[in-house]
Amino acid sequence: MTNDGSTTIHLPEWNESYHSKHGAIQEAYHVFIKNGFLLFEGHELLQTGEAKPISILEIGFGTGLNAFITFVESLKSNQVINYVGVEAYPVSIEEAMQMNYISQMAENQSDIFKSLHHLAWEEEHQLTAHFSFTKRQQFFQDITDTNTFDLIYFDAFGFRVQPELWSDLIFQKMYDALRPNGILVTYACRTSIKNAMLLAGFSVEKLPGAPGKREMLRATKGLSKFNIFVDNI
């Protein structure tokens, strides 16, 4: 149980949790929704008057929290979303069903949260008219998407336990996967991570972090032909 009343999974052998002990839901909302998804609200209206679809890549699907909170938020605007979650080591359905995100966020959407975990991997599923969803069981270094996504939720385990997931090699793959002006957001803020992002070609901003963490990073593809770092603190 985290400090905001929402649950997470703890790995005692690493002393690492899937989400912040200060609040799983509030961290997901602050990092991925407030500083990522909501930037695309009203994202380029098409001639039909509808917003242009947003393609989201999640690095570390885990408990399904980020996908679920994005679905719940998308209902407020009927934003069309293509969501792809990548996970190398999926949690079991039994573990996922112990999470209390349904009762904490949207009890009327329990079928959606359950579907996120029960649906087949490696297939695209149309959860609603506005939300398509795909799970890929894949190592992050094997991602080969190019100019595909508008937004990346980078939610890998922390640098302390898996530094190889925060390398310039991985962030180069993230850069390649994004469309021009695409955005990557992550809860992490470490000099070596910022430098790996810059080396990959990103422009990087330091932003206030979720409760319990002072700072986070947001990286953008193609703001400038030069790599820049912006410190907003």
N, C-alpha and C positions, 0 to 999 in steps of 0.2 A: 504494500500500500504506500503510495507516494503522498506528499504533503497536501495535495489538492483533492485527495479522496479517490483518485484514479489509480489503477493498478499497473504494474509492469512485471517483467520477468527478470529475476536476478540470477547471475551466474557466479556462484560462490568461488569456483576455482580461479576465476579472473578478478573477483570482486568488482564486477561490471554489470550494469543493468541496461536493458533495452531502451529505457527512457530515464529522464531526470528524476532523482528521488525527491526533488523539490516540487514535482508536479508533472505527471506524464502528459495530461491533456493540455495544461497551460503552456508547457514547452512546445508541444506540437503546434498549437495555435500561434504562439508568438513567432517561432522561427519559420515555419513553413506556410502558414496562412497569412498572417499579418505582413511579414516581410518578403513573401513570395507570391502566393496565389492572388491576394487582393490587389497586387500591382497590375494584374491583368483584367480587373473588373472593367467591363465595358470595352473589352479588347477588340478594336477594329470592327465596327458594324459592317455587315455585308449588305448588299443591295436589298436583301429581304428585310433588313432592319434587325436581324439577329446578330448576336456577337459571334465573331470568328472563333471556331473551336480552338481549345488550348490542349497541347500535348504535354503531358507531365511524365517524367521518368523518376521513379523513386529508387534510390540506391540503399537497399536494406529494408525490404518489405516487412520483415519481422512479425509483429503482433497484428499488423493491419491498421494500426491507429491512424497513421497519416493518410492512408487511402480513405478510411471511414470519415475522418473529420473533413477531408476535401469534398467527399460526396455530400455530406450534410451542408457544408457551406455553399456548394454549387446549387443547392435547391433554392437558395434565396434569390438567385438571379437567373435560373435556368441556363446557366453557362454550359455550353457543350464541351465535354472533356473526354480526351482519350488518355487513359491512365495506364502506365506500365510499371509494375513493381518487380524489381530484380532481387533475388535472394539466393545465396549459395547454399544455406543450411536452413530450410524451412522449420518453423516451430510446428509442433504437432497440433492437430485440430483440438485435441483435449486441452492443451495449454492455452490455445487462443480463446477457447470458450470460457476459460476462467477469468478473462479480462472483463472489467465492468464498464466498458465504454458505451454499451447500449444504454444502460440505466443512467449513466452520467451525461450523455449527450442527446440521444434520440431514441426513445423506447419504441416509437412507431416505425423505426427503420431497422428493427432487429433482423429481418430477413436479409437485408443488404449486408450487414456485418457478417452474418453466417455464410452468405454466398461468397464473400471475399476469400474465405478459407476452404469452403467445400468445392468450389468450382475447379475444373481441371486446369493444370498448368499447361503452358505453351499454346494456349488457345485464346482468341479474343472473344469476350462475352459482352453482350449488350445488356447491362443491368437495367437501364432505363433508356428512354429516347434521347437523353442528354448525357449519358455516362457509359462509355465503353471501358472495359477493364481486361488487362492481360497480366498474368503472372509468368515470369521466366525464372527457372532455376538455373542460375548462371554465376560463374565467378566474375567479379567486376572487371578483372583484367581481360576478360574475353568479350567484352562489349565492343561492337563494331558499328553501331548506328552512326549515321552521318547526316547532319543538318535535318534532324528529325523532331527534336523537342524544343518547346518554348521555355520550359521550366524544369529544373532538376532539384529534387529534394535529396540532399546528400546526408544520409542518416546512418552511416557505417558505425561500427563499434569504435571507441575512442582510440586516439593515437597511442596512448599508453599501452594498450594491449594488442593493437594491430596497426603499427606504423606503416606497414606496406600498403595499406588501403588509402593512405593520404599522401602518396608520392606524386611527383610530376608526371609519371607515366599514367597513373589513373586520371589525373586531372586533364591530361592531354586527350584522353578518351572522352571525358566529359565535355571538353571544349568542342571536339569534333562532333559529338552527338547533338549539340545545341544548334538551333538556327541562329542567324545573325541577330544580335541584340537579345539573345536568350539569356536567362538568369539561372544561376545556381545559388542555393542558400543552404547553410549548414549551421548547426549549433556551435561548432568548434571555432576557436580563435587562438591560433598558435603561430608564431613567426614562421616556423618551417612550413606550415600549411599555406599561409599567405604567400610565401616565396614559391612554393610549388605551383600555386594557381597563377602567379605572375609569369612564371617560366612557361606555362602552358599557353599563355597569351591572353589571359583574363585581365580586365580591370577589376580591382578589388576594393570593397568598402568594409570598414569596421563599424558595426552597429551595436547598440545596447543589447545585451543578451537577455534570455529568459530569466525569471526569478531563480536566484542561486548561482547565476553565471553572469559575469560582468559584461562580456562581449560575445559577439558572433560575427560571421563573415557572410557577405553577399558578393558574388562574382558575376560579371557581365561580359558577354562575348561581343566584341566589335564596337565598343563605345569609341575607341580611338585606335589609330594604327600603332600607338605606343602603349605599352603596359603601364598602368598607373595604379597607385594605391591611395585611397581616400580614407582618412581617419576622421570619423564623425563624432568621436568621443571628446 
